[in-house]
Amino acid sequence: MIDLKGKNRPLADATKNKILVTLRHVLQEAKEQGIIDTNPASEIEMITERKKRREIFTPEEIKILFPESQNELMQIWLTKNWELFFRVETCCGLRPGEVSALTWEDFYPDLNGLVINKSVDNRTGEIKGIKSEKTGMSEKPAILTDYIVQELLRYKYEL
């Protein structure tokens, strides 16, 4: 199980743990039906999940992603819509589904911010609450730079 691969790369530890849990259930059922005497999978420890720390972009990486030249920007992002999507995501540390669910009603230019209160599920496309709802928060603030506020306003009025 340790060497299982998916799409030419090792399976995530969480996926391996799911396989192990399923195997435990199957063998437990076999034990209860008298097919086997013991459940050997119950003695196997869960695979330690690798926790990769998420790092922020360095200033050099930001300059590469968002060059000053409009021509270079459009070569990277193709449209103003995508440029602003990723600027907001990068600036505020938002999840892609949170940015995807934003509407103009969530934008407060006078406060340089956004109110995040919904998200698009990446599997179903369904609009749902934010992940913070599980901790009792139904919305959270996101603070924008002056530049992004001005670009969002310019984009909004060009539509």
C-alpha positions as CSV (number, residue, x, y, z in Angstrom):
1,M,0.0,0.0,0.0
2,I,2.9,2.4,0.8
3,D,4.0,2.3,-2.9
4,L,0.6,2.8,-4.5
5,K,0.6,5.4,-7.2
6,G,-2.0,7.5,-8.8
7,K,-1.5,9.5,-12.1
8,N,2.3,8.9,-12.0
9,R,2.8,10.1,-8.5
10,P,2.5,8.6,-5.0
11,L,-1.0,8.6,-3.5
12,A,-1.6,11.2,-0.8
13,D,-1.3,9.8,2.7
14,A,-5.0,10.7,3.3
15,T,-6.0,8.5,0.4
16,K,-3.9,5.6,1.7
17,N,-5.6,6.1,5.1
18,K,-9.0,5.8,3.4
19,I,-8.0,2.6,1.8
20,L,-6.8,1.3,5.1
21,V,-10.0,2.2,6.9
22,T,-12.0,0.5,4.1
23,L,-9.8,-2.6,4.5
24,R,-10.4,-2.6,8.2
25,H,-14.2,-2.5,7.7
26,V,-14.1,-5.4,5.2
27,L,-11.9,-7.6,7.4
28,Q,-14.0,-6.7,10.5
29,E,-17.1,-7.9,8.6
30,A,-15.3,-11.1,7.6
31,K,-14.3,-11.7,11.3
32,E,-17.9,-11.1,12.4
33,Q,-19.1,-13.7,9.9
34,G,-16.6,-16.2,11.1
35,I,-14.6,-16.2,7.9
36,I,-11.4,-15.1,9.7
37,D,-10.4,-15.2,13.3
38,T,-8.8,-11.8,13.7
39,N,-8.8,-8.5,11.8
40,P,-5.1,-7.9,11.0
41,A,-5.8,-4.5,9.5
42,S,-7.0,-3.3,13.0
43,E,-3.4,-3.6,14.2
44,I,-2.0,-1.3,11.4
45,E,-1.4,2.3,12.3
46,M,-2.8,5.0,10.2
47,I,-0.2,6.5,7.7
48,T,1.2,9.7,9.0
49,E,-0.1,12.6,6.9
50,R,2.5,14.8,5.5
51,K,1.6,18.3,6.4
52,K,3.2,20.6,3.8
53,R,3.2,24.2,5.1
54,R,1.8,26.6,2.6
55,E,4.2,29.3,1.8
56,I,3.3,32.8,0.6
57,F,4.6,34.2,-2.7
58,T,7.9,36.1,-2.5
59,P,8.0,39.7,-3.7
60,E,10.0,38.4,-6.7
61,E,7.3,35.9,-7.6
62,I,4.6,38.5,-7.3
63,K,6.5,40.7,-9.8
64,I,6.7,37.8,-12.2
65,L,3.0,37.1,-11.9
66,F,1.9,40.7,-12.0
67,P,4.4,42.7,-14.1
68,E,4.0,46.4,-14.5
69,S,3.6,46.3,-18.3
70,Q,-0.1,45.9,-19.4
71,N,1.1,43.9,-22.4
72,E,3.0,41.4,-20.2
73,L,0.1,41.2,-17.8
74,M,-2.3,40.2,-20.6
75,Q,0.2,37.7,-21.9
76,I,0.0,36.0,-18.6
77,W,-3.7,36.4,-17.6
78,L,-5.3,36.9,-21.1
79,T,-8.2,39.0,-19.7
80,K,-8.6,41.7,-17.1
81,N,-11.1,39.4,-15.4
82,W,-8.5,36.7,-14.7
83,E,-5.9,39.2,-13.7
84,L,-8.2,40.7,-11.1
85,F,-9.4,37.2,-10.0
86,F,-5.8,36.2,-9.1
87,R,-4.8,39.6,-7.8
88,V,-7.7,39.4,-5.3
89,E,-6.9,35.8,-4.4
90,T,-3.2,36.6,-3.9
91,C,-3.7,39.8,-2.1
92,C,-6.3,38.4,0.4
93,G,-5.2,34.8,0.7
94,L,-8.7,33.7,-0.4
95,R,-9.6,30.2,-1.7
96,P,-10.5,30.0,-5.4
97,G,-14.1,29.1,-4.6
98,E,-14.4,32.2,-2.4
99,V,-13.2,34.5,-5.2
100,S,-15.4,32.7,-7.7
101,A,-18.5,33.4,-5.6
102,L,-17.8,37.1,-5.2
103,T,-20.4,39.6,-6.5
104,W,-20.3,43.4,-6.7
105,E,-22.5,43.5,-3.6
106,D,-19.6,42.0,-1.6
107,F,-17.2,44.8,-2.7
108,Y,-16.9,47.8,-0.4
109,P,-14.5,50.2,-2.2
110,D,-14.9,52.9,0.5
111,L,-13.5,50.4,3.1
112,N,-11.0,48.9,0.7
113,G,-12.5,45.5,1.3
114,L,-14.7,42.6,0.5
115,V,-17.1,40.6,2.6
116,I,-16.6,36.9,2.0
117,N,-19.8,34.9,2.9
118,K,-20.1,32.3,0.2
119,S,-18.0,29.9,-1.9
120,V,-18.4,27.9,-5.0
121,D,-17.9,24.1,-4.5
122,N,-15.1,23.0,-6.9
123,R,-16.8,19.7,-7.5
124,T,-20.4,20.6,-7.9
125,G,-20.3,24.3,-8.8
126,E,-22.9,24.8,-6.0
127,I,-22.8,28.1,-4.0
128,K,-22.4,27.3,-0.3
129,G,-21.2,29.0,2.9
130,I,-17.6,29.6,3.6
131,K,-15.4,27.0,5.4
132,S,-15.3,29.3,8.5
133,E,-19.0,28.6,9.1
134,K,-17.9,25.4,10.8
135,T,-16.2,27.6,13.5
136,G,-19.2,29.9,13.9
137,M,-18.3,32.5,11.3
138,S,-20.7,33.1,8.5
139,E,-18.6,35.8,6.9
140,K,-15.1,37.2,7.0
141,P,-13.5,40.4,5.8
142,A,-10.8,40.7,3.1
143,I,-8.7,43.9,2.8
144,L,-7.6,45.1,-0.6
145,T,-4.8,47.3,-1.7
146,D,-5.6,50.7,-3.1
147,Y,-4.4,49.6,-6.5
148,I,-6.8,46.6,-6.6
149,V,-9.7,48.7,-5.4
150,Q,-9.1,51.2,-8.3
151,E,-8.7,48.4,-10.8
152,L,-11.9,46.7,-9.7
153,L,-13.8,50.0,-9.9
154,R,-12.4,50.7,-13.4
155,Y,-13.3,47.1,-14.5
156,K,-16.8,47.4,-12.9
157,Y,-17.6,50.6,-14.8
158,E,-16.2,49.2,-18.1
159,L,-18.6,46.3,-18.1
